Amino acid sequence: MTAELVRGQNHPLSQTRLEIRVSAGTPIVAAATLSDEGGRVNGVEWVAHPGTPTLPGLEVSRQAAADHRLAVDLDAVPDAVHRVNVLLALPAADGGGPARFGAVAAPFVAVTGLDGSEVASYTITGLDAETAVVALELYRRLDAWKVRAVGQGYAGGLAELLTDQGMAEAHQLSAGINEAVASGLARSVSAPPPRTADADRSRQTAGQAPGPDQGSPATQGAPGTIPPTSPYGHPGTPGPQPAYPGGADQPGGTQPSMPGAGGPINYSHPGRQTSAAPPPPPTAPPAQPGRPARPVAGDATGWSMDERLYNQVWGMFEDLARTTAAYRSAVDFADSRMEKELDQVLSDPRSRIGGQGDAAREAARARHTQLVTQAREALDRDLAQLAAEAEVVEPALPAAFARWDNPVWHGYRVPMEMPMALRLGDLHVPEAAQVRIPMLVRLPLERGLWLDSGRAGSPDGTFADSHELRRLALESAVAHAARLLAVHPAGEFSVHVIDPAGSGAQPLAPLVQSGVLASPPAPGAAGVADVLARLTQRVDLVQMAVRGGAADALPPDLDLAQQLLIVNDFPHGFDDRAVNQLRYLADEGPAVGVHLMMVADREESSGYGPLLDPLWRSLLRLTPVPDDHLADPWVGHAWTFEPSMMPPGSQVLQQVLSQVAAARRNGQR
């Protein structure tokens, strides 16, 4: 099983002869240092770099390149060596390359066996002004070796990095490495074909807003706690692991663990089906003089087209967040400056009356208008590029990422493999209502979903028809469940429904009539108890099998497919025991393939008191109508979420579900 690491996470190494593969969107220098038990590099002879590429047990590339393969034999390194650090650096800026890692695609590093099997991987995100970074660390622990994702960057480049590792000759060695790279010393490795980095997509605003380590506690891999829900979870982050963030309501990105999880989470990358280095993304057509490059779908880095598109969507989301932050910051500065200038005018008695005061006030307002206009022009320029990119990307998305009105659904066929992510809706900000960013969450789901049927789910809180909201919420749940069924291979995803009062018969009809449900919707308190008992027993059995390493001991009739439970009209029909079982499924279920989708109004369950607060916090809240309850992990923007619903009169849902049902029946024969 491949471990997809986040910063600081480690993973044991079961073999000592390894290959470290590096993929970046631009030529970089790869090097490695050997250090003692205290982490010190004891001299230049302990550094492998393009000028001296070979050390005992270690060999690195001889030139700057977009892709590298480093050979490591841990049995052959000297006994005094306790750590092997893999270093990445940008060539000297005077060579015409990028001047900082924040301007290029996030480097990807993978540790593989000699047979090409991937052991661990790490996407180095959150870099900005840094020009050198310690990517990975292989270290001894109790006579065994482990790998740790480090991701420590240095704005001072290799000289600062090597100095931090205790080298007295750091500056001289850094200069020697840059000279070796510039002169192409021992150029025995053929250069890769030209490739376009993420940064070449006219991303002009990534550095204008605080980065993950500056403006928010959300940093590497899975961003940190943010009060509202964060819409992205950048997984191994492509960036997007957006992992996405903590807080009262956090989304289902790639996270290192789940509260109370009963077993380890599979970090294997669903989109990576090959151990070879990822092929280069398509190259954008040459830009006309004075115009930005024309966008291309799939121009991000990745191991498959789906992953490239996923990473590209993540990049668009991040770009829109940061360019909006830059605009808002500029407007705030203009407002505060004008206010300060007007206060100065009023504080001077000589300028309170007469033409001098009027002229000063007029000049302050003119400067304010100029600053705001400049900020808006920059925002509009970035928005135009993002809108052009969205126009190219949206039609190219696979079914799992596409809106229901995308023509790709008309050619739908039941897939053979599960995709890496799923679309739940669209996101936009008030300044750019015309630019819609797909909201994608990683699969398998690591959090349950809560479809809010309360009035708070309306855009301004004025949606008065509670019955209509309940219907819309359940229709949203059906659309999400249908998409989950559609993107999984036949027989690998099952859906159960609890409808105690039978109030959801009409919205649930597509699932019931197509025959895709594992069993008819369960009515009444008895039905609630039966479904919850069966699913909690499944969680218990799989947990015990995982912990005991006895998967073969599971009952032969146990359905090992991913399970989704849709709960309608909660808390009607639920007693205290059923509520506790529901909380148990929300906490323990995702780790063993049981997922929860609640359709409920939180206020209606307030009679249970604080007992249910942890339940709501553990679920990703979605609304059946547009609402601005989501936030990004960088600057905390409130994003407007729009659910992914069927176009009026569309037959796509019925067509898709009929194919899913047919594949399910054929698989049971």
HELIX and SHEET records of a PDB file:
HELIX    1   1 VAL A   44  TRP A   46  5                                   3    
HELIX    2   2 ALA A   93  GLY A   95  5                                   3    
HELIX    3   3 PHE A  101  ALA A  103  5                                   3    
HELIX    4   4 GLY A  157  ASP A  164  1                                   8    
HELIX    5   5 ALA A  170  SER A  183  1                                  14    
HELIX    6   6 ASP A  198  ASP A  200  5                                   3    
HELIX    7   7 MET A  305  SER A  347  1                                  43    
HELIX    8   8 PRO A  349  SER A  351  5                                   3    
HELIX    9   9 GLY A  354  ALA A  396  1                                  43    
HELIX   10  10 ALA A  399  PHE A  401  5                                   3    
HELIX   11  11 PRO A  407  GLY A  411  5                                   5    
HELIX   12  12 PRO A  430  ALA A  432  5                                   3    
HELIX   13  13 ARG A  455  GLY A  457  5                                   3    
HELIX   14  14 SER A  466  VAL A  487  1                                  22    
HELIX   15  15 ALA A  505  SER A  514  1                                  10    
HELIX   16  16 GLY A  524  GLY A  548  1                                  25    
HELIX   17  17 ALA A  551  ALA A  553  5                                   3    
HELIX   18  18 ASP A  576  GLU A  588  1                                  13    
HELIX   19  19 PRO A  590  VAL A  592  5                                   3    
HELIX   20  20 ARG A  602  LEU A  612  5                                  11    
HELIX   21  21 ASP A  613  SER A  618  1                                   6    
HELIX   22  22 VAL A  652  GLN A  668  1                                  17    
SHEET    1   A 5 ALA A   3  LEU A   5  0                                        
SHEET    2   A 5 GLU A 118  THR A 123  1                                        
SHEET    3   A 5 PHE A 108  GLY A 113 -1                                        
SHEET    4   A 5 ARG A  17  SER A  35 -1                                        
SHEET    5   A 5 VAL A  47  ALA A  48 -1                                        
SHEET    1   B 7 ALA A   3  LEU A   5  0                                        
SHEET    2   B 7 GLU A 118  THR A 123  1                                        
SHEET    3   B 7 PHE A 108  GLY A 113 -1                                        
SHEET    4   B 7 ARG A  17  SER A  35 -1                                        
SHEET    5   B 7 ALA A  65  ASP A  73 -1                                        
SHEET    6   B 7 LEU A  58  GLU A  59 -1                                        
SHEET    7   B 7 THR A  54  LEU A  55 -1                                        
SHEET    1   C 8 ALA A   3  LEU A   5  0                                        
SHEET    2   C 8 GLU A 118  THR A 123  1                                        
SHEET    3   C 8 PHE A 108  GLY A 113 -1                                        
SHEET    4   C 8 ARG A  17  SER A  35 -1                                        
SHEET    5   C 8 ARG A  83  ALA A  89 -1                                        
SHEET    6   C 8 ALA A 132  ARG A 141 -1                                        
SHEET    7   C 8 ALA A 144  TYR A 154 -1                                        
SHEET    8   C 8 ASN A  10  PRO A  12 -1                                        
SHEET    1   D 4 ILE A 437  ARG A 442  0                                        
SHEET    2   D 4 ALA A 421  HIS A 428 -1                                        
SHEET    3   D 4 ALA A 638  PRO A 643 -1                                        
SHEET    4   D 4 ASP A 627  ALA A 631 -1                                        
SHEET    1   E 5 PHE A 493  ILE A 498  0                                        
SHEET    2   E 5 GLN A 562  PHE A 570  1                                        
SHEET    3   E 5 VAL A 594  ALA A 600  1                                        
SHEET    4   E 5 GLY A 448  ASP A 452  1                                        
SHEET    5   E 5 LEU A 619  LEU A 622  1                                        
END                                                                             
